[in-house]
Amino acid sequence: MRSATILPAAALALLAILLPAQVATAWDRQVKQGETLARTNCARCHAVGRAGASPLRVAPPFRELHTRYPVEDLGEALAEGIRTGHPSMPEFRFDPDQAEALIAYLKSLER
């Protein structure tokens, strides 16, 4: 009887160890994909890293966007074609997975 309870408990303990690692790995991959999108599409004007000034002075650094508004709210705009009030910013449209990845990257800069 005792071995019948030890096995499920051990399996549960193993799952508790492995599951957070898998979630962290998926999050890390998503953040990395978002960083790649930011560097490819946005770095010409915005500072996309944790330090440095934006190449275009009026373009806010990505690390400060969360202080202006919740970055989670950008998902729909990124997927439908983000537009801003200034004419020098091109319209960007990302597929939903890309939009999610870019938002994950922006959130990673909040730390």
A tleap script that builds the chain and sets N, CA, C and O, in Angstrom:
source leaprc.protein.ff14SB
mol = sequence {
  NMET ARG SER ALA THR ILE LEU PRO ALA ALA
  ALA LEU ALA LEU LEU ALA ILE LEU LEU PRO
  ALA GLN VAL ALA THR ALA TRP ASP ARG GLN
  VAL LYS GLN GLY GLU THR LEU ALA ARG THR
  ASN CYS ALA ARG CYS HIE ALA VAL GLY ARG
  ALA GLY ALA SER PRO LEU ARG VAL ALA PRO
  PRO PHE ARG GLU LEU HIE THR ARG TYR PRO
  VAL GLU ASP LEU GLY GLU ALA LEU ALA GLU
  GLY ILE ARG THR GLY HIE PRO SER MET PRO
  GLU PHE ARG PHE ASP PRO ASP GLN ALA GLU
  ALA LEU ILE ALA TYR LEU LYS SER LEU GLU
  CARG
}
set mol.1.N position { 0.813 -1.189 0.000 }
set mol.1.CA position { 0.000 0.000 0.000 }
set mol.1.C position { 0.860 1.258 0.000 }
set mol.1.O position { 0.554 2.243 -0.671 }
set mol.2.N position { 1.941 1.199 0.768 }
set mol.2.CA position { 2.797 2.368 0.879 }
set mol.2.C position { 3.419 2.737 -0.468 }
set mol.2.O position { 3.483 3.921 -0.797 }
set mol.3.N position { 3.878 1.761 -1.257 }
set mol.3.CA position { 4.466 2.043 -2.568 }
set mol.3.C position { 3.427 2.604 -3.537 }
set mol.3.O position { 3.776 3.330 -4.468 }
set mol.4.N position { 2.172 2.276 -3.327 }
set mol.4.CA position { 1.110 2.797 -4.194 }
set mol.4.C position { 0.937 4.302 -4.008 }
set mol.4.O position { 0.516 4.980 -4.945 }
set mol.5.N position { 1.243 4.840 -2.851 }
set mol.5.CA position { 1.124 6.289 -2.631 }
set mol.5.C position { 2.430 7.009 -2.915 }
set mol.5.O position { 2.419 8.193 -3.250 }
set mol.6.N position { 3.540 6.327 -2.791 }
set mol.6.CA position { 4.841 6.951 -3.046 }
set mol.6.C position { 5.019 7.257 -4.529 }
set mol.6.O position { 5.508 8.332 -4.878 }
set mol.7.N position { 4.637 6.344 -5.396 }
set mol.7.CA position { 4.803 6.537 -6.831 }
set mol.7.C position { 4.038 7.762 -7.348 }
set mol.7.O position { 4.639 8.593 -8.029 }
set mol.8.N position { 2.747 7.909 -7.055 }
set mol.8.CA position { 2.049 9.117 -7.517 }
set mol.8.C position { 2.629 10.392 -6.908 }
set mol.8.O position { 2.692 11.423 -7.579 }
set mol.9.N position { 3.045 10.335 -5.667 }
set mol.9.CA position { 3.637 11.512 -5.027 }
set mol.9.C position { 4.948 11.884 -5.710 }
set mol.9.O position { 5.227 13.065 -5.914 }
set mol.10.N position { 5.743 10.897 -6.061 }
set mol.10.CA position { 7.006 11.163 -6.752 }
set mol.10.C position { 6.751 11.737 -8.135 }
set mol.10.O position { 7.445 12.655 -8.572 }
set mol.11.N position { 5.748 11.190 -8.823 }
set mol.11.CA position { 5.405 11.712 -10.148 }
set mol.11.C position { 4.932 13.156 -10.047 }
set mol.11.O position { 5.288 13.985 -10.884 }
set mol.12.N position { 4.146 13.457 -9.044 }
set mol.12.CA position { 3.654 14.818 -8.832 }
set mol.12.C position { 4.807 15.772 -8.524 }
set mol.12.O position { 4.836 16.897 -9.023 }
set mol.13.N position { 5.743 15.327 -7.715 }
set mol.13.CA position { 6.906 16.151 -7.386 }
set mol.13.C position { 7.748 16.422 -8.632 }
set mol.13.O position { 8.213 17.543 -8.842 }
set mol.14.N position { 7.939 15.406 -9.445 }
set mol.14.CA position { 8.694 15.568 -10.688 }
set mol.14.C position { 7.995 16.551 -11.623 }
set mol.14.O position { 8.641 17.402 -12.235 }
set mol.15.N position { 6.689 16.432 -11.728 }
set mol.15.CA position { 5.912 17.347 -12.555 }
set mol.15.C position { 6.034 18.778 -12.045 }
set mol.15.O position { 6.146 19.711 -12.840 }
set mol.16.N position { 6.015 18.956 -10.745 }
set mol.16.CA position { 6.146 20.290 -10.152 }
set mol.16.C position { 7.507 20.910 -10.467 }
set mol.16.O position { 7.636 22.131 -10.549 }
set mol.17.N position { 8.499 20.079 -10.638 }
set mol.17.CA position { 9.843 20.567 -10.976 }
set mol.17.C position { 9.941 20.883 -12.468 }
set mol.17.O position { 10.486 21.919 -12.849 }
set mol.18.N position { 9.418 20.000 -13.306 }
set mol.18.CA position { 9.575 20.139 -14.752 }
set mol.18.C position { 8.642 21.164 -15.378 }
set mol.18.O position { 9.041 21.846 -16.323 }
set mol.19.N position { 7.439 21.294 -14.897 }
set mol.19.CA position { 6.463 22.188 -15.513 }
set mol.19.C position { 6.915 23.645 -15.509 }
set mol.19.O position { 6.848 24.283 -16.559 }
set mol.20.N position { 7.373 24.211 -14.384 }
set mol.20.CA position { 7.855 25.596 -14.434 }
set mol.20.C position { 9.014 25.793 -15.404 }
set mol.20.O position { 9.128 26.848 -16.028 }
set mol.21.N position { 9.869 24.792 -15.532 }
set mol.21.CA position { 10.988 24.890 -16.477 }
set mol.21.C position { 10.476 24.959 -17.902 }
set mol.21.O position { 11.003 25.724 -18.710 }
set mol.22.N position { 9.445 24.162 -18.229 }
set mol.22.CA position { 8.877 24.201 -19.576 }
set mol.22.C position { 8.199 25.537 -19.842 }
set mol.22.O position { 8.336 26.092 -20.932 }
set mol.23.N position { 7.470 26.059 -18.860 }
set mol.23.CA position { 6.804 27.351 -19.022 }
set mol.23.C position { 7.841 28.445 -19.208 }
set mol.23.O position { 7.690 29.303 -20.078 }
set mol.24.N position { 8.895 28.424 -18.397 }
set mol.24.CA position { 9.951 29.429 -18.518 }
set mol.24.C position { 10.624 29.339 -19.879 }
set mol.24.O position { 10.930 30.363 -20.490 }
set mol.25.N position { 10.856 28.132 -20.355 }
set mol.25.CA position { 11.491 27.962 -21.653 }
set mol.25.C position { 10.600 28.509 -22.765 }
set mol.25.O position { 11.096 29.180 -23.670 }
set mol.26.N position { 9.310 28.239 -22.718 }
set mol.26.CA position { 8.384 28.761 -23.726 }
set mol.26.C position { 8.347 30.287 -23.659 }
set mol.26.O position { 8.357 30.954 -24.693 }
set mol.27.N position { 8.303 30.840 -22.444 }
set mol.27.CA position { 8.306 32.296 -22.270 }
set mol.27.C position { 9.602 32.886 -22.837 }
set mol.27.O position { 9.571 33.895 -23.542 }
set mol.28.N position { 10.729 32.261 -22.532 }
set mol.28.CA position { 12.017 32.747 -23.026 }
set mol.28.C position { 12.075 32.734 -24.549 }
set mol.28.O position { 12.594 33.665 -25.163 }
set mol.29.N position { 11.540 31.677 -25.157 }
set mol.29.CA position { 11.507 31.608 -26.625 }
set mol.29.C position { 10.640 32.720 -27.196 }
set mol.29.O position { 10.996 33.345 -28.195 }
set mol.30.N position { 9.502 32.962 -26.559 }
set mol.30.CA position { 8.597 34.009 -27.028 }
set mol.30.C position { 9.252 35.389 -26.894 }
set mol.30.O position { 9.145 36.220 -27.796 }
set mol.31.N position { 9.921 35.627 -25.780 }
set mol.31.CA position { 10.618 36.897 -25.571 }
set mol.31.C position { 11.715 37.067 -26.613 }
set mol.31.O position { 11.874 38.152 -27.171 }
set mol.32.N position { 12.462 36.021 -26.876 }
set mol.32.CA position { 13.536 36.077 -27.871 }
set mol.32.C position { 12.977 36.374 -29.260 }
set mol.32.O position { 13.552 37.163 -30.009 }
set mol.33.N position { 11.856 35.741 -29.604 }
set mol.33.CA position { 11.225 36.010 -30.901 }
set mol.33.C position { 10.769 37.473 -30.963 }
set mol.33.O position { 10.932 38.133 -31.989 }
set mol.34.N position { 10.203 37.971 -29.870 }
set mol.34.CA position { 9.776 39.368 -29.823 }
set mol.34.C position { 10.946 40.330 -29.952 }
set mol.34.O position { 10.843 41.359 -30.619 }
set mol.35.N position { 12.052 39.991 -29.313 }
set mol.35.CA position { 13.249 40.827 -29.424 }
set mol.35.C position { 13.738 40.874 -30.869 }
set mol.35.O position { 14.119 41.933 -31.367 }
set mol.36.N position { 13.726 39.731 -31.534 }
set mol.36.CA position { 14.139 39.675 -32.940 }
set mol.36.C position { 13.227 40.543 -33.802 }
set mol.36.O position { 13.701 41.277 -34.669 }
set mol.37.N position { 11.918 40.459 -33.564 }
set mol.37.CA position { 10.972 41.307 -34.310 }
set mol.37.C position { 11.244 42.788 -34.054 }
set mol.37.O position { 11.225 43.600 -34.979 }
set mol.38.N position { 11.496 43.130 -32.791 }
set mol.38.CA position { 11.764 44.530 -32.446 }
set mol.38.C position { 13.040 45.022 -33.118 }
set mol.38.O position { 13.067 46.118 -33.679 }
set mol.39.N position { 14.081 44.226 -33.064 }
set mol.39.CA position { 15.352 44.650 -33.669 }
set mol.39.C position { 15.232 44.745 -35.192 }
set mol.39.O position { 15.835 45.624 -35.809 }
set mol.40.N position { 14.467 43.855 -35.790 }
set mol.40.CA position { 14.304 43.842 -37.240 }
set mol.40.C position { 13.414 44.974 -37.742 }
set mol.40.O position { 13.722 45.607 -38.752 }
set mol.41.N position { 12.312 45.232 -37.040 }
set mol.41.CA position { 11.301 46.154 -37.550 }
set mol.41.C position { 11.285 47.530 -36.877 }
set mol.41.O position { 10.766 48.488 -37.452 }
set mol.42.N position { 11.836 47.638 -35.688 }
set mol.42.CA position { 11.613 48.850 -34.900 }
set mol.42.C position { 12.884 49.613 -34.515 }
set mol.42.O position { 12.822 50.803 -34.206 }
set mol.43.N position { 14.032 48.936 -34.534 }
set mol.43.CA position { 15.261 49.529 -34.014 }
set mol.43.C position { 15.794 50.676 -34.861 }
set mol.43.O position { 16.665 51.422 -34.412 }
set mol.44.N position { 15.288 50.823 -36.066 }
set mol.44.CA position { 15.728 51.942 -36.896 }
set mol.44.C position { 15.351 53.271 -36.238 }
set mol.44.O position { 16.038 54.277 -36.416 }
set mol.45.N position { 14.247 53.266 -35.472 }
set mol.45.CA position { 13.774 54.497 -34.842 }
set mol.45.C position { 13.757 54.433 -33.310 }
set mol.45.O position { 14.041 55.428 -32.643 }
set mol.46.N position { 13.424 53.266 -32.758 }
set mol.46.CA position { 13.270 53.108 -31.303 }
set mol.46.C position { 14.490 52.439 -30.691 }
set mol.46.O position { 15.122 51.584 -31.311 }
set mol.47.N position { 14.813 52.841 -29.462 }
set mol.47.CA position { 15.748 52.062 -28.656 }
set mol.47.C position { 14.968 50.840 -28.211 }
set mol.47.O position { 13.967 50.976 -27.508 }
set mol.48.N position { 15.395 49.662 -28.597 }
set mol.48.CA position { 14.635 48.453 -28.298 }
set mol.48.C position { 15.241 47.649 -27.155 }
set mol.48.O position { 14.652 46.660 -26.717 }
set mol.49.N position { 16.399 48.056 -26.669 }
set mol.49.CA position { 17.053 47.326 -25.584 }
set mol.49.C position { 16.832 47.969 -24.226 }
set mol.49.O position { 16.008 48.871 -24.072 }
set mol.50.N position { 17.573 47.493 -23.260 }
set mol.50.CA position { 17.455 47.982 -21.883 }
set mol.50.C position { 18.166 49.307 -21.654 }
set mol.50.O position { 17.995 49.929 -20.606 }
set mol.51.N position { 18.954 49.738 -22.614 }
set mol.51.CA position { 19.696 50.995 -22.458 }
set mol.51.C position { 19.811 51.670 -23.822 }
set mol.51.O position { 19.526 51.068 -24.857 }
set mol.52.N position { 20.224 52.906 -23.802 }
set mol.52.CA position { 20.475 53.635 -25.037 }
set mol.52.C position { 19.329 54.531 -25.449 }
set mol.52.O position { 18.183 54.352 -25.035 }
set mol.53.N position { 19.672 55.494 -26.270 }
set mol.53.CA position { 18.689 56.450 -26.776 }
set mol.53.C position { 18.111 55.946 -28.094 }
set mol.53.O position { 18.747 55.186 -28.824 }
set mol.54.N position { 16.905 56.383 -28.375 }
set mol.54.CA position { 16.278 56.032 -29.654 }
set mol.54.C position { 16.982 56.782 -30.774 }
set mol.54.O position { 17.285 57.964 -30.616 }
set mol.55.N position { 17.252 56.126 -31.909 }
set mol.55.CA position { 17.858 56.816 -33.046 }
set mol.55.C position { 17.019 58.006 -33.523 }
set mol.55.O position { 17.565 59.017 -33.964 }
set mol.56.N position { 15.709 57.883 -33.435 }
set mol.56.CA position { 14.811 58.982 -33.769 }
set mol.56.C position { 14.333 59.563 -32.437 }
set mol.56.O position { 13.649 58.878 -31.676 }
set mol.57.N position { 14.676 60.789 -32.155 }
set mol.57.CA position { 14.434 61.388 -30.830 }
set mol.57.C position { 12.975 61.312 -30.378 }
set mol.57.O position { 12.711 61.140 -29.188 }
set mol.58.N position { 12.029 61.438 -31.304 }
set mol.58.CA position { 10.618 61.431 -30.907 }
set mol.58.C position { 10.079 60.014 -30.666 }
set mol.58.O position { 8.975 59.856 -30.146 }
set mol.59.N position { 10.834 59.005 -31.031 }
set mol.59.CA position { 10.405 57.616 -30.858 }
set mol.59.C position { 10.746 57.164 -29.437 }
set mol.59.O position { 11.920 57.133 -29.069 }
set mol.60.N position { 9.747 56.816 -28.645 }
set mol.60.CA position { 10.048 56.419 -27.264 }
set mol.60.C position { 10.816 55.104 -27.197 }
set mol.60.O position { 10.569 54.192 -27.987 }
set mol.61.N position { 11.746 55.010 -26.252 }
set mol.61.CA position { 12.427 53.730 -26.040 }
set mol.61.C position { 11.419 52.669 -25.615 }
set mol.61.O position { 10.503 52.954 -24.843 }
set mol.62.N position { 11.580 51.472 -26.106 }
set mol.62.CA position { 10.653 50.394 -25.774 }
set mol.62.C position { 10.616 50.113 -24.277 }
set mol.62.O position { 9.570 49.725 -23.756 }
set mol.63.N position { 11.729 50.299 -23.572 }
set mol.63.CA position { 11.765 50.010 -22.139 }
set mol.63.C position { 10.895 50.967 -21.324 }
set mol.63.O position { 10.649 50.730 -20.141 }
set mol.64.N position { 10.427 52.058 -21.961 }
set mol.64.CA position { 9.581 53.033 -21.261 }
set mol.64.C position { 8.114 52.942 -21.657 }
set mol.64.O position { 7.282 53.626 -21.060 }
set mol.65.N position { 7.772 52.124 -22.639 }
set mol.65.CA position { 6.390 52.069 -23.117 }
set mol.65.C position { 5.409 51.686 -22.023 }
set mol.65.O position { 4.288 52.192 -21.996 }
set mol.66.N position { 5.814 50.797 -21.118 }
set mol.66.CA position { 4.900 50.359 -20.060 }
set mol.66.C position { 4.547 51.480 -19.097 }
set mol.66.O position { 3.564 51.371 -18.364 }
set mol.67.N position { 5.324 52.551 -19.082 }
set mol.67.CA position { 4.992 53.686 -18.210 }
set mol.67.C position { 3.937 54.588 -18.844 }
set mol.67.O position { 3.334 55.415 -18.161 }
set mol.68.N position { 3.718 54.433 -20.124 }
set mol.68.CA position { 2.737 55.258 -20.847 }
set mol.68.C position { 1.366 54.606 -20.909 }
set mol.68.O position { 0.346 55.292 -20.839 }
set mol.69.N position { 1.337 53.283 -21.039 }
set mol.69.CA position { 0.079 52.548 -21.128 }
set mol.69.C position { 0.376 51.062 -20.981 }
set mol.69.O position { 1.525 50.642 -21.121 }
set mol.70.N position { -0.650 50.265 -20.700 }
set mol.70.CA position { -0.414 48.817 -20.583 }
set mol.70.C position { -0.030 48.221 -21.947 }
set mol.70.O position { -0.795 48.315 -22.907 }
set mol.71.N position { 1.132 47.624 -22.021 }
set mol.71.CA position { 1.593 47.095 -23.304 }
set mol.71.C position { 0.718 45.948 -23.789 }
set mol.71.O position { 0.699 45.651 -24.984 }
set mol.72.N position { -0.013 45.291 -22.871 }
set mol.72.CA position { -0.920 44.217 -23.274 }
set mol.72.C position { -1.976 44.741 -24.241 }
set mol.72.O position { -2.489 43.994 -25.074 }
set mol.73.N position { -2.295 46.019 -24.127 }
set mol.73.CA position { -3.326 46.615 -24.976 }
set mol.73.C position { -2.874 46.783 -26.429 }
set mol.73.O position { -3.688 47.126 -27.287 }
set mol.74.N position { -1.616 46.551 -26.713 }
set mol.74.CA position { -1.100 46.706 -28.074 }
set mol.74.C position { -1.417 45.511 -28.974 }
set mol.74.O position { -1.269 45.608 -30.192 }
set mol.75.N position { -1.842 44.407 -28.409 }
set mol.75.CA position { -2.050 43.179 -29.186 }
set mol.75.C position { -2.929 43.373 -30.400 }
set mol.75.O position { -2.546 42.991 -31.506 }
set mol.76.N position { -4.085 43.952 -30.219 }
set mol.76.CA position { -5.005 44.143 -31.335 }
set mol.76.C position { -4.437 45.109 -32.368 }
set mol.76.O position { -4.540 44.871 -33.572 }
set mol.77.N position { -3.840 46.192 -31.896 }
set mol.77.CA position { -3.272 47.176 -32.824 }
set mol.77.C position { -2.134 46.565 -33.643 }
set mol.77.O position { -2.022 46.829 -34.841 }
set mol.78.N position { -1.297 45.757 -33.011 }
set mol.78.CA position { -0.192 45.128 -33.737 }
set mol.78.C position { -0.696 44.140 -34.775 }
set mol.78.O position { -0.111 44.015 -35.851 }
set mol.79.N position { -1.777 43.437 -34.462 }
set mol.79.CA position { -2.316 42.441 -35.394 }
set mol.79.C position { -3.117 43.081 -36.525 }
set mol.79.O position { -3.156 42.546 -37.633 }
set mol.80.N position { -3.753 44.217 -36.258 }
set mol.80.CA position { -4.585 44.857 -37.278 }
set mol.80.C position { -3.833 45.901 -38.087 }
set mol.80.O position { -4.325 46.349 -39.122 }
set mol.81.N position { -2.675 46.287 -37.644 }
set mol.81.CA position { -1.894 47.302 -38.336 }
set mol.81.C position { -1.774 48.535 -37.478 }
set mol.81.O position { -2.671 49.379 -37.456 }
set mol.82.N position { -0.663 48.642 -36.769 }
set mol.82.CA position { -0.483 49.756 -35.843 }
set mol.82.C position { -0.170 51.034 -36.620 }
set mol.82.O position { 0.652 51.046 -37.536 }
set mol.83.N position { -0.834 52.075 -36.234 }
set mol.83.CA position { -0.616 53.398 -36.831 }
set mol.83.C position { -0.465 54.393 -35.706 }
set mol.83.O position { -1.057 54.232 -34.639 }
set mol.84.N position { 0.321 55.416 -35.942 }
set mol.84.CA position { 0.489 56.457 -34.935 }
set mol.84.C position { 0.174 57.803 -35.552 }
set mol.84.O position { -0.100 57.914 -36.747 }
set mol.85.N position { 0.218 58.822 -34.710 }
set mol.85.CA position { -0.096 60.166 -35.170 }
set mol.85.C position { 1.019 60.840 -35.941 }
set mol.85.O position { 0.805 61.895 -36.539 }
set mol.86.N position { 2.197 60.258 -35.940 }
set mol.86.CA position { 3.263 60.921 -36.697 }
set mol.86.C position { 3.540 60.174 -37.997 }
set mol.86.O position { 3.563 58.944 -38.025 }
set mol.87.N position { 3.751 60.936 -39.077 }
set mol.87.CA position { 3.834 60.329 -40.413 }
set mol.87.C position { 5.099 59.516 -40.674 }
set mol.87.O position { 5.130 58.727 -41.618 }
set mol.88.N position { 6.139 59.687 -39.866 }
set mol.88.CA position { 7.372 58.963 -40.168 }
set mol.88.C position { 7.330 57.494 -39.738 }
set mol.88.O position { 8.191 56.712 -40.139 }
set mol.89.N position { 6.342 57.115 -38.930 }
set mol.89.CA position { 6.263 55.712 -38.527 }
set mol.89.C position { 5.458 54.921 -39.553 }
set mol.89.O position { 4.300 55.238 -39.828 }
set mol.90.N position { 6.081 53.897 -40.110 }
set mol.90.CA position { 5.347 53.064 -41.066 }
set mol.90.C position { 4.292 52.222 -40.350 }
set mol.90.O position { 4.371 52.009 -39.140 }
set mol.91.N position { 3.319 51.755 -41.099 }
set mol.91.CA position { 2.305 50.871 -40.530 }
set mol.91.C position { 2.888 49.471 -40.448 }
set mol.91.O position { 3.485 48.976 -41.404 }
set mol.92.N position { 2.709 48.841 -39.304 }
set mol.92.CA position { 3.164 47.475 -39.113 }
set mol.92.C position { 1.970 46.590 -38.843 }
set mol.92.O position { 1.033 46.985 -38.149 }
set mol.93.N position { 2.007 45.391 -39.396 }
set mol.93.CA position { 0.969 44.396 -39.116 }
set mol.93.C position { 1.678 43.075 -38.852 }
set mol.93.O position { 2.441 42.589 -39.687 }
set mol.94.N position { 1.422 42.513 -37.706 }
set mol.94.CA position { 2.023 41.247 -37.309 }
set mol.94.C position { 0.932 40.192 -37.183 }
set mol.94.O position { -0.218 40.518 -36.892 }
set mol.95.N position { 1.290 38.926 -37.404 }
set mol.95.CA position { 0.319 37.882 -37.139 }
set mol.95.C position { 0.151 37.785 -35.618 }
set mol.95.O position { 1.009 38.270 -34.880 }
set mol.96.N position { -0.926 37.173 -35.138 }
set mol.96.CA position { -1.189 37.148 -33.695 }
set mol.96.C position { -0.043 36.591 -32.848 }
set mol.96.O position { 0.221 37.098 -31.758 }
set mol.97.N position { 0.639 35.552 -33.340 }
set mol.97.CA position { 1.770 34.996 -32.589 }
set mol.97.C position { 2.912 35.996 -32.498 }
set mol.97.O position { 3.560 36.112 -31.457 }
set mol.98.N position { 3.159 36.716 -33.582 }
set mol.98.CA position { 4.215 37.729 -33.568 }
set mol.98.C position { 3.849 38.872 -32.623 }
set mol.98.O position { 4.695 39.354 -31.871 }
set mol.99.N position { 2.588 39.304 -32.662 }
set mol.99.CA position { 2.137 40.372 -31.771 }
set mol.99.C position { 2.312 39.948 -30.317 }
set mol.99.O position { 2.766 40.734 -29.485 }
set mol.100.N position { 1.952 38.707 -30.015 }
set mol.100.CA position { 2.112 38.174 -28.667 }
set mol.100.C position { 3.583 38.143 -28.257 }
set mol.100.O position { 3.923 38.468 -27.120 }
set mol.101.N position { 4.440 37.754 -29.178 }
set mol.101.CA position { 5.872 37.701 -28.894 }
set mol.101.C position { 6.433 39.094 -28.656 }
set mol.101.O position { 7.243 39.286 -27.748 }
set mol.102.N position { 6.019 40.059 -29.448 }
set mol.102.CA position { 6.505 41.425 -29.267 }
set mol.102.C position { 6.040 41.985 -27.923 }
set mol.102.O position { 6.799 42.672 -27.239 }
set mol.103.N position { 4.816 41.697 -27.551 }
set mol.103.CA position { 4.311 42.140 -26.253 }
set mol.103.C position { 5.078 41.457 -25.121 }
set mol.103.O position { 5.400 42.098 -24.120 }
set mol.104.N position { 5.372 40.176 -25.267 }
set mol.104.CA position { 6.170 39.470 -24.261 }
set mol.104.C position { 7.530 40.138 -24.111 }
set mol.104.O position { 8.024 40.299 -22.995 }
set mol.105.N position { 8.134 40.526 -25.224 }
set mol.105.CA position { 9.428 41.201 -25.158 }
set mol.105.C position { 9.300 42.553 -24.448 }
set mol.105.O position { 10.130 42.895 -23.605 }
set mol.106.N position { 8.265 43.314 -24.788 }
set mol.106.CA position { 8.053 44.609 -24.120 }
set mol.106.C position { 7.870 44.411 -22.615 }
set mol.106.O position { 8.396 45.185 -21.815 }
set mol.107.N position { 7.134 43.386 -22.240 }
set mol.107.CA position { 6.928 43.097 -20.820 }
set mol.107.C position { 8.230 42.699 -20.146 }
set mol.107.O position { 8.438 43.008 -18.973 }
set mol.108.N position { 9.112 42.012 -20.875 }
set mol.108.CA position { 10.389 41.612 -20.284 }
set mol.108.C position { 11.269 42.817 -19.977 }
set mol.108.O position { 12.146 42.747 -19.115 }
set mol.109.N position { 11.037 43.911 -20.676 }
set mol.109.CA position { 11.819 45.124 -20.440 }
set mol.109.C position { 11.356 45.878 -19.202 }
set mol.109.O position { 12.051 46.780 -18.733 }
set mol.110.N position { 10.203 45.524 -18.669 }
set mol.110.CA position { 9.676 46.190 -17.470 }
set mol.110.C position { 10.480 45.840 -16.241 }
set mol.110.O position { 10.498 46.606 -15.278 }
set mol.111.N position { 11.133 44.721 -16.251 }
set mol.111.CA position { 11.879 44.273 -15.052 }
set mol.111.C position { 13.132 45.069 -14.845 }
set mol.111.O position { 13.870 44.824 -13.891 }
savepdb mol mol.pdb
quit
